[in-house]
Amino acid sequence: MRNSYSYKFKLKAVKDYLEGPFECISVAGKNEMPSVSPLKRWVNAYKTLGPNGLRK
């Protein structure tokens, strides 16, 4: 089953990664995510499209 994450959750996770000294794996673990893959996609979307890139 695929996890569904809210816009607020995605934005918080991305900001935790971009604003802190943490690696993706640490941020994913802190947010109880089973994988870093979604976080990496969200970071790329955020860098490319800004906050609206997380609204999928």
DSSP file (Angstrom, degrees, kcal/mol; ACC not computed):
  #  RESIDUE AA STRUCTURE BP1 BP2  ACC     N-H-->O    O-->H-N    N-H-->O    O-->H-N    TCO  KAPPA ALPHA  PHI   PSI    X-CA   Y-CA   Z-CA
    1    1 A M              0   0    0      0, 0.0     2,-0.4     0, 0.0     0, 0.0   0.000 360.0 360.0 360.0 137.5    0.0    0.0    0.0
    2    2 A R        -     0   0    0      1,-0.0     2,-0.2     0, 0.0     0, 0.0  -0.671 360.0-123.9 -87.8 135.2    1.3    3.4   -0.9
    3    3 A N        -     0   0    0     -2,-0.4     2,-0.5     1,-0.0    -1,-0.0  -0.510  17.5-148.7 -76.5 145.4    1.5    6.1    1.8
    4    4 A S        -     0   0    0     -2,-0.2     2,-0.4     0, 0.0    -1,-0.0  -0.972  13.4-165.6-116.3 127.8   -0.3    9.4    1.2
    5    5 A Y        -     0   0    0     -2,-0.5     2,-0.0     4,-0.0    -2,-0.0  -0.906  17.2-122.2-117.5 141.0    1.2   12.5    2.8
    6    6 A S     >  -     0   0    0     -2,-0.4     4,-2.4     1,-0.1     5,-0.2  -0.298  26.9-111.2 -74.4 162.2   -0.4   15.9    3.2
    7    7 A Y  H  > S+     0   0    0      1,-0.2     4,-2.7     2,-0.2     5,-0.2   0.908 119.4  52.4 -58.3 -43.5    1.0   19.1    1.8
    8    8 A K  H  > S+     0   0    0      1,-0.2     4,-2.4     2,-0.2    -1,-0.2   0.898 109.1  49.4 -62.2 -41.0    1.9   20.3    5.3
    9    9 A F  H  > S+     0   0    0      2,-0.2     4,-2.4     1,-0.2    -1,-0.2   0.937 112.7  47.2 -63.2 -47.2    3.7   17.1    6.1
   10   10 A K  H  X S+     0   0    0     -4,-2.4     4,-2.7     1,-0.2     5,-0.2   0.929 112.6  49.2 -60.3 -46.6    5.7   17.3    2.9
   11   11 A L  H  X S+     0   0    0     -4,-2.7     4,-2.6     1,-0.2    -1,-0.2   0.906 111.6  48.9 -62.3 -42.7    6.6   20.9    3.4
   12   12 A K  H  X S+     0   0    0     -4,-2.4     4,-2.6    -5,-0.2    -1,-0.2   0.925 112.5  47.9 -62.9 -44.8    7.7   20.3    7.0
   13   13 A A  H  X S+     0   0    0     -4,-2.4     4,-1.9     2,-0.2    -2,-0.2   0.919 113.0  48.0 -63.4 -43.9    9.9   17.4    5.9
   14   14 A V  H  X S+     0   0    0     -4,-2.7     4,-3.0     2,-0.2     5,-0.2   0.925 113.4  47.2 -63.4 -44.8   11.5   19.4    3.0
   15   15 A K  H  X S+     0   0    0     -4,-2.6     4,-2.8     1,-0.2     5,-0.3   0.888 108.2  55.7 -65.8 -38.4   12.2   22.4    5.3
   16   16 A D  H  X S+     0   0    0     -4,-2.6     4,-0.9    -5,-0.2     6,-0.4   0.916 114.0  41.8 -56.4 -42.5   13.6   20.1    8.0
   17   17 A Y  H  < S+     0   0    0     -4,-1.9     5,-0.3    -5,-0.2    -2,-0.2   0.944 119.3  41.4 -70.9 -49.3   16.1   18.8    5.3
   18   18 A L  H  < S+     0   0    0     -4,-3.0    -2,-0.2     1,-0.2    -3,-0.2   0.829 121.8  39.1 -72.2 -32.4   16.9   22.1    3.6
   19   19 A E  H  < S+     0   0    0     -4,-2.8    -1,-0.2    -5,-0.2    -2,-0.2   0.582 111.1  62.5 -95.6 -10.8   17.2   24.2    6.8
   20   20 A G  S  < S-     0   0    0     -4,-0.9    -4,-0.0    -5,-0.3     0, 0.0  -0.610  86.3-111.7-113.6 172.8   18.9   21.8    9.0
   21   21 A P  S    S+     0   0    0      0, 0.0     2,-0.3     0, 0.0    -4,-0.1   0.024  77.7 120.1 -88.4  29.1   22.2   19.9    9.1
   22   22 A F        -     0   0    0     -6,-0.4     2,-0.2    -5,-0.3    -2,-0.1  -0.661  58.9-130.5-102.6 151.1   20.4   16.6    8.5
   23   23 A E     >  -     0   0    0     -2,-0.3     4,-2.1     1,-0.1     3,-0.5  -0.499  35.9-102.6 -86.0 163.7   20.7   14.0    5.7
   24   24 A C  H  > S+     0   0    0      1,-0.2     4,-3.0     2,-0.2     5,-0.2   0.890 121.5  55.4 -54.0 -42.9   17.6   12.6    4.0
   25   25 A I  H  > S+     0   0    0      1,-0.2     4,-2.2     2,-0.2    -1,-0.2   0.874 108.1  48.4 -62.5 -36.8   17.8    9.4    6.0
   26   26 A S  H  > S+     0   0    0     -3,-0.5     4,-2.5     2,-0.2    -1,-0.2   0.915 113.3  46.2 -68.6 -43.5   17.7   11.3    9.3
   27   27 A V  H  X S+     0   0    0     -4,-2.1     4,-1.8     2,-0.2    -2,-0.2   0.914 113.0  50.2 -66.0 -42.5   14.8   13.5    8.2
   28   28 A A  H  <>S+     0   0    0     -4,-3.0     5,-3.1    -5,-0.2    -2,-0.2   0.924 113.0  46.5 -61.5 -44.4   12.9   10.5    6.9
   29   29 A G  H ><5S+     0   0    0     -4,-2.2     3,-1.6    -5,-0.2    -2,-0.2   0.910 109.5  53.4 -63.8 -42.9   13.5    8.6   10.1
   30   30 A K  H 3<5S+     0   0    0     -4,-2.5    -1,-0.2     1,-0.3    -2,-0.2   0.844 112.8  44.7 -60.5 -34.2   12.5   11.5   12.3
   31   31 A N  T 3<5S-     0   0    0     -4,-1.8    -1,-0.3    -5,-0.2    -2,-0.2   0.234 115.5-116.1 -96.2  12.8    9.2   11.8   10.4
   32   32 A E  T < 5 +     0   0    0     -3,-1.6    -3,-0.2     1,-0.2    -2,-0.1   0.854  58.1 158.8  56.0  40.9    8.6    8.0   10.5
   33   33 A M      < -     0   0    0     -5,-3.1    -1,-0.2    -6,-0.1    -2,-0.1  -0.801  41.1-142.9 -92.7 135.0    8.8    7.6    6.8
   34   34 A P  S    S+     0   0    0      0, 0.0     2,-0.3     0, 0.0    -1,-0.1   0.645  82.2  23.7 -72.8 -13.2    9.7    4.0    5.6
   35   35 A S        -     0   0    0     -7,-0.1     4,-0.4     1,-0.1    -2,-0.0  -0.983  61.6-138.8-149.4 155.4   11.8    5.3    2.7
   36   36 A V  S  > S+     0   0    0     -2,-0.3     4,-2.4     1,-0.1     5,-0.2   0.593  85.8  89.6 -89.1 -11.9   13.9    8.3    1.7
   37   37 A S  H  > S+     0   0    0      1,-0.2     4,-2.1     2,-0.2     5,-0.2   0.904  86.5  46.8 -55.2 -49.1   12.7    8.2   -1.9
   38   38 A P  H  > S+     0   0    0      0, 0.0     4,-2.8     0, 0.0    -1,-0.2   0.922 111.6  52.3 -60.7 -40.7    9.6   10.4   -1.4
   39   39 A L  H  > S+     0   0    0     -4,-0.4     4,-2.6     1,-0.2    -2,-0.2   0.912 108.3  50.4 -61.3 -42.6   11.6   12.9    0.5
   40   40 A K  H  X S+     0   0    0     -4,-2.4     4,-2.1     2,-0.2    -1,-0.2   0.906 111.6  48.5 -62.2 -41.2   14.2   13.1   -2.3
   41   41 A R  H  X S+     0   0    0     -4,-2.1     4,-2.6    -5,-0.2    -2,-0.2   0.918 111.8  49.6 -63.6 -43.2   11.4   13.6   -4.9
   42   42 A W  H  X S+     0   0    0     -4,-2.8     4,-2.8     2,-0.2    -2,-0.2   0.901 109.4  51.0 -63.9 -41.0    9.8   16.3   -2.7
   43   43 A V  H  X S+     0   0    0     -4,-2.6     4,-2.5     2,-0.2    -1,-0.2   0.928 112.2  46.9 -62.4 -44.8   13.1   18.2   -2.3
   44   44 A N  H  X S+     0   0    0     -4,-2.1     4,-2.0     2,-0.2    -2,-0.2   0.917 113.7  48.1 -63.0 -43.0   13.7   18.1   -6.1
   45   45 A A  H  X S+     0   0    0     -4,-2.6     4,-3.4     2,-0.2     5,-0.5   0.905 112.3  49.5 -63.5 -41.4   10.1   19.3   -6.7
   46   46 A Y  H  X S+     0   0    0     -4,-2.8     4,-1.8     1,-0.2    -2,-0.2   0.910 111.7  47.8 -64.7 -42.9   10.5   22.1   -4.1
   47   47 A K  H  < S+     0   0    0     -4,-2.5    -1,-0.2    -5,-0.2    -2,-0.2   0.849 120.9  38.0 -66.9 -33.3   13.8   23.2   -5.6
   48   48 A T  H  < S+     0   0    0     -4,-2.0    -2,-0.2    -5,-0.2    -3,-0.2   0.909 135.6  14.4 -83.1 -46.2   12.3   23.2   -9.1
   49   49 A L  H >< S-     0   0    0     -4,-3.4     3,-0.5     1,-0.3    -3,-0.2   0.438  95.7-130.4-114.5  -3.1    8.8   24.5   -8.6
   50   50 A G  G ><  -     0   0    0     -4,-1.8     3,-2.1    -5,-0.5    -1,-0.3  -0.363  65.5 -28.4  77.6-166.0    8.8   26.0   -5.1
   51   51 A P  G >  S+     0   0    0      0, 0.0     3,-1.8     0, 0.0    -1,-0.2   0.801 133.6  65.3 -56.3 -31.8    6.1   25.0   -2.5
   52   52 A N  G X  S+     0   0    0     -3,-0.5     3,-1.5     1,-0.3    -2,-0.2   0.724  86.1  72.7 -65.5 -19.1    3.5   24.3   -5.2
   53   53 A G  G <  S+     0   0    0     -3,-2.1    -1,-0.3     1,-0.3    -7,-0.1   0.655  92.0  57.6 -67.1 -14.3    5.7   21.4   -6.4
   54   54 A L  G <  S+     0   0    0     -3,-1.8     2,-1.1    -4,-0.3    -1,-0.3   0.426  80.1  93.1 -94.2  -0.2    4.5   19.6   -3.3
   55   55 A R    <         0   0    0     -3,-1.5    -1,-0.2     1,-0.2    -3,-0.1  -0.351 360.0 360.0 -93.3  55.3    0.8   19.8   -4.1
   56   56 A K              0   0    0     -2,-1.1    -1,-0.2    -3,-0.1    -2,-0.1   0.367 360.0 360.0-116.8 360.0    0.4   16.5   -5.9
